[in-house]
């Protein structure tokens, strides 16, 4: 597609339930990122994928959070046993870097519209 | 870890006015991006600018990497410029491309 897409747009769930959030990156982009934005706050990095592997998971806040990417394209972020503090907007981004030794504008990250998660 | 500070935190302008937003960062970076988050929450890319100066219409940006700051200039502001402006950096010492965001400048342009 023309841009990064995410689904669902909004999700309301009850505390303790599991949720899955989906991200479709820009076609051909090898890198995919998940970020979280809590109400009135800046963005917080969660996880980075290069292809199907995740070399940087340092931002995942707890073991209730996991993510996978299949076919070098779609990614799913799963939150198990949701808590009220998980309420936030979850944003996905993608880019097409050439490699750590070759830096340039292809590293520009493009963001999707986000999934607004509310845990009651 | 790297610190990213944006100023001012809030800014109110009359339509047609000019403004300068600042981003200071505490360590060397490989990547610096400016974003505009519109009232619907969409993050829109403005500039990829780890160094140098770029212009796009009424917007321009300058990053002085050696002094660890970046400036975003908005000229002849319009009501549609309202929203939150974020600066985000990729620390040079990091081996991933993750962005560290500042807390943003909230801009309101009044007609």
Interface residues (C-beta under 8 A of the other chain):
Chain A: X31 X33 X35 X41 X42 X43 X44 X45 X48 X55 X56 X59 X89 X91 X95 X97 X100 X103 X105 X107 X108 X109 X110 X111 X113 X114 X116
Chain B: X30 X31 X33 X35 X40 X41 X42 X43 X45 X48 X50 X86 X88 X90 X95 X96 X97 X98 X99 X100 X101 X102 X103 X104
